Amino acid sequence: MTTFVNVREQVLQEVNKLPDEKLSYLLQFIQKIQDYSPSNHDAIIDPLADFIGGVEQGSLAQNIEQDLYE
């Protein structure tokens, strides 16, 4: 069974193996997950989510055969 202490030790060991140029990426990631909250996680991130339902169903494919095979 992995304890939190073991996980922390493993993380620190892996951090110590990273080259200096990758540490800034790691810091950004850590800051991002520190700001994480479950309410933010449930938010829709998909940029097309607002478009869903924006057109009538099927209207995008109307007369597609004619356009494809002209």
Buried (B, 14 or more C-beta within 10 A) or exposed (E): EEEEEEEEEEEEEEEEEEEEEEEEEEEEEEEEEEEEEEEEEEEEEEEEEEEEEEEEEEEEEEEEEEEEEE
